[in-house]
């Protein structure tokens, strides 16, 4: 399954991406050319996308150039590199997720109260050791790229471990909450926002790492498995930012100490 990517760059230089034309500002950025129904992760990418040529395809070059022009991306690069190495998550996957979540706007706040580059809910950040102190509130700390990426990548790493070989489910859980994915029978919940979110992150990921056999998570270098869009039964409306602690009775991940 391939997804066209729509987007625009606002007057602050922040890029916005989506798998559908959300409003008139969104224009077709990239036309989908990858197959997201393959037993070999995100490979092969198909002809015309640079696979086997040693060169990045034009779409990938455009995306990377857009990132490089963003001052927020430049300030986040070292934190992304550290998080990628520490949690064995592809650097390009973190890039794609942040591009979708916040467009590399470290000051972004969602209507649901998710904050910063990886759009973390304060309650989720607390699970990963972010605490208020005398100088700064928890919320203000989440505007710090390094703190935000450190906590967010740990959360994503745990989701990848929770759904081994199913990176699309880990991404769906990051958007809608792990409980929503589990209640949908370990499928992507039938929320349009979440379905589009997964498509967008995976498509950007494919552009950032064309032709690669992708290894992510804490599974000893294993491939993420078959990428597919398997939808669950309707559960109601979209949850918006969903990385909240699951409700009582839903499966929980263990609380982790601060690093």
N, C-alpha and C positions, 0 to 999 in steps of 0.2 A: 504494500500500500504506500503510495507516494502522496505527498501533500504539497500543494502550491503554498508558497509563503508570501503573505502580504505584509507590508510595513510602511513606515514613514519615519523620518527624523524630525523631531520637533525643534522649536526655536532655541531650545537649550542644548541641542546636539544629542539628545537622548533618542535612541532607536527603539521603535515599538514593532513587535512582530506578532503575527497571528496566522492561523491556518485558514482564516476566512476574512473577507472584507468586512471589518466590524463597522466602519463608517466611511465617509467620503475621503477622509485623510489617508486611508490605507490604499496603497497601490501594489500591484503585483511586483514583488521583489525578485523572487526566484520561482521558476516552474519546477514542480516535483519531477525527479528523474530517478529516484531510488526505489528499490523494491523493499518494502518493510514486511514481507512475508517470506522469509528465507531461513533455512536451518543453519546458516553460516553467519549469524549476526548481521552486520550492516554491509557485508560483502557478498557478491560483487556489486559494484555500483552501477554497472551498465556502461554502454559506450557513450563517448562524448563527455564524460565527467572526469577525465584525467587518470583513470585507473590504468596502471601499467606504463604510463608515459613519463613518470618522474616529475611531472609538472602539475601544479594546482589548476583545476578548471577555473574559468572566469568567475563563476558564482562564488567559489571559495575565496578567490582573490578579493572580490568585492566585499565579502563579509569581513575578512581579516583587515582590509583597509579601513572599513568602517570602525572596527574595534580600535585600531591603532590611533585613530583620530580623536578618540574619546579620552579626555584626561582622567576620568574615573577608571577606565580600563587600565591605563598605565599605572595608576596607583594601586590597583588590585592585583597586578600580575604576580608579584612575589608571593602574596598570600595564596593565590590560586596554585602556584607551583608547589608551595609547601603542603597545601591540603591534598593536592594530587598525589604527591609522594607518600605522605603520611597515611592516607586512607586507601591507596591503590585504586583511585578513581581517575579515569582518563581526564587529562587537562581539558580536552575538547568537549567532554560531556559537561564539565563545570562551566565552561564558556557558554555552551548552548543553553544550559539551564538559566544562568544569570541573564543572558540576553533576552530570554523569554520572560523571566520574572520581572526584571527591572530595567532592561536596556542599559545596564551598567550605571544606573543612577543610584548612588549610595544614599541619597536622601529620600528615596521613594517610600511612600506610605500608601498601602492599599485601603480601600473603603472598610475592610474588615480589621485593619490595624496591623497588618504585616509590614515589617520594616526592613529597609536597606537592600543591599545587593541581592541576597538570596530570599528576600521577602519572608523573614522569619516572624512568626507570632511570638510575643514575649513569653508566653507559657511554654512554648517549645524550646526557646533559648534557655529557659531555666532548667529544663531537663538535661541540658548539656553544659551546665556549670556557669552560665552567665548570670551574675547577681549584681544588684545595685550596691553601691558603696556610698561613703560620705561625700564623694566628689561628683559621682554621676549616677543617674537613674539607669535602670536596666534598659529602658527604651533608648536613651541617649547613647548607650554603649553599642547598640545594634546599628547605629549609623557609621561606626568604625568598620571599614572594610575588612580588616584582619579579624576582628572579633566575630563579625557577621559570617564571614567565610569559614572560619574555624568551626563554629557551631553548626552552620548549615551543612557543611561537608560531612561532619560526623553523623548528622541526622540522615543525609542521603546514603552514606555508607551503611548505616544500620538497615535502611530500607532495602538496599541492594542485597544485603545478607538475609533479610527476612523473606525476600522473593528471589531466591537464587536462580540465575539463568533466565529471569523474566524482567529485563530492565524496564520494559514498558509498564509493568506493574509497580515497580519502584517509583517511577516518575508519576504515575497516577496517584500513588499514595502520598507523594510529596505535595501534590496539588490538593487532593481531596481528603487526605488522612488515611492511615493504614486500615482503620476500622471500616471505612467505606469500601475499600477494595476487598477486604475479607468478607464483608456482608454481601458483596456482589458475587461471591463464589470464586474469589481470586481471579476476577476479570476486571477490566477497566469499567468503572461505574458508568451508568447511562446518564452522565451529566455532559451536556454539550461542551461546557467550559473545559472539563477535564479531558475529554476526547480530543478537543482541539489543542489543548496544552501539550499532550503527549505527542501528537503529530508534529507540532511546531518544534519542540525540543529535539525530537529524533531527526527531523529534516535538517535543522541547523547543525546538529551533531554530524550528520552525514556530509554536509557541505564542508565542515571544518576538518573532517578526517576522511576524505574520499578514498574509497578502495581499501580501507584498513580492515583487518580482522580485529575486532574490538575486544579488548580485555578490560573488564571493570570489576570493582567490588573487592571483596575479601575472600575470593574463592580460589586463590592460588593461581591466578592468571587464566582461568577458564573463560571461554567465550560467553557472552550474555545469553546465548541461546536464540531461539526463534523469535524474531521481532514481529509482532502481529497486533492487530486491534481486535481484541475479543471483548465484546460488550456484555455487561451484566444487565440484570432486570432493572426497570426504572425504580429509582429510590426517591423521586421528588426532584426539586429544583437543584440547580448548581449550588455548591457550598461556598463558592468564592475561595479565598485563601483558607486551606483546610488543615494546615499542619498543627492542629490543636491536640492536646491530650485526648485520647479516646474516651467516650462516655463510659459510665459504670457498666460493667458487663462485657465490654468489648475487649478483645485481646490487647495486651499492652506490651511494649518493649520495656526492658529493665531501665531504671534510672541509672545514669552514669555519673561518676564523679567528675569534677572539673579537671581539665588537663593542666 
